[in-house]
Amino acid sequence: MPAAQFVALRDMTFSYDSSPDPLFIGLNAHFDIGFTGVIGANGAGKTTLMKIVCGLLVPDSGSIQGADHAIYCAQRTDRPPAGLDEFLLDYDGDACTVRGRLGIEHDFGQRWDSLSHGERKRTQIGCALWQQPSLLAIDEPTNHIDAGARLMLIDSLRAFRGIGLIVSHDRDLLDELCQQCVWLTPPSARTFPGGYSLASKQRQLDRETTQREHDQAARENNLLQQERIKRRELASRAHADRSKRGLGRKDHDAKAKIDAAIVSGKDGQAGRLLRQLDGRAERAQERLADARVDKEYEIGIWLPGSVSRRHHLLHLAPDKIPLGGDRTLSFPQLHIGPADRIAITGANGLGKSTLVRHIMTCANVPPQHLTIMPQEVDAELSRQILDQARALPKESLGQVMNIVSRLGSRPQRLLDSREPSPGEVRKLLLALGMARLPHLIVMDEPTNHLDLPSIEALEAALMDCPCGLLLVSHDERFLSGLTGQRWRISSARDGNSELNIELE
């Protein structure tokens, strides 16, 4: 059993060499045994925070106390996890239990490249659980996971007895597993009790209270500043009144009045009142600074798609496509009209992404009017996409970055980065594709890697977009509001897979 009881970050500051400003300044956080959700917009530093806690990144200053055996499960699953072969060959009770709970087969290591992303994700997490770390940090554990695999994953994570950190867009998962949530709003963070639903409500109440305190402090500060101006004018006049400079040598009465005022102290009263007010104003400014409200950027986009004049965007006769080995995917006649909205669903490993790739080679859509968001974008391609955006003319870059901003990411932080996060690169791909006035938008697991506000903004934008839409997703909430037809892939008795169309 993991020995560490907590992990604490104290006054931690971290910055990337490529960025002019620190990402975190004086950040404090405490993680006990159990799971903590790490919440924040894409680019807010969720992955960075987990890598710091796991010792993969070194902060500029501050201290980290706690777990000495930490494992980080990255968002991407391009490569097999370290120790996979040993895990698959271990037939002790713990290893068999983990593999059984997550449906991991003994040959997954040999055919890693042909595994679905969901199968890779389960294997990655299973290998980490088998090593029994004192701290386990998981980046988007339910990406690509179907409903059945999700239940297996939750069952396995509930059995973990160490300190856990989870970054996820899956609100239900955070509610089921997390005892607290850390909200990142660079350069700081705040912790709220409960899963996502409870923590987000508490955060909203906290923001409303802080906003009221900020508004009250601002009003008080403004009034004091106005009063200071008045009293400064009074003090200045009092100083001028008591000055004997400019009086004639024989003007004895005026000089006597000034001397009397100095003796009585009336001449200094305005100055003393001003100094007292200065102290009150200073305290009011401190209260205003303490009531700082984190800035929330406006989100929400419009997708300027257009309806194709062609009678169909896709028309396929019944056929079969190979899935590898002796497996094939059979499908009936498929048709996509100019304004059709279609969902492709099914368990992991049944060929949804393969079907999408086949459709793209046969689609009756000019390339310039086709917007595609693949299931995963590897690190090298992510850097190429960012370079492509940087090379745009100034006006075009501004339009693209405006879309990125309206999807909840900070454009300058993205442009300053060496490699965009998986969520940010998906937003960038979408922004670049929108400029094409698409006739067809194809998205393979579009909610993966996106933060929650971005998912809601994307959902609203797609709802109003006039062009054709083809979505592959396990997110039922997302699909139900956007699609009117469903192509469901299921396994046939003979071991092949058959595609059945269900109209909703």
Secondary structure, 3 states (H helix, E strand, C coil): CCCCCEEEEEEEEECCCCCCCCCEEEEEEEEECEEEEEECCCCCCHHHHHHHHCCCCCCCEEEEECCCCEEEECCCCCCCCCCHHHHHHCCCHHHHHHHHHHCCCCCCCCCHHHCCHHHHHHHHHHHHHHCCCCEEEEECCCCCCCHHHHHHHHHHHHCCCCEEEEECCCHHHHHHHEEEEEEEECCEEEEEECCHHHHHHHHHHHHHHHHHHHHHHHHHHHHHHHHHHHHHHHHHHHHHHHCCCCCCCCCHHHHHHHHHHHHHCHHHHHHHHHHHHHHHHHHHHHHHHHCCCCCCCCCCCCCCCCCCCCCCCEEECCEEEEEECCEEEEECCEEECCCCEEEEEECCCCCHHHHHHHHHHHCCCCHHHEEEECCCCCHHHHHHHHHHHHCCCHHHHHHHHHHHHHCCCCHHHHHHCCCCCHHHHHHHHHHHHHCCCCCEEEEECCCCCCCHHHHHHHHHHHHHCCCEEEEECCCHHHHHCCCCEEEEEEECCCCCEEEEEEEC
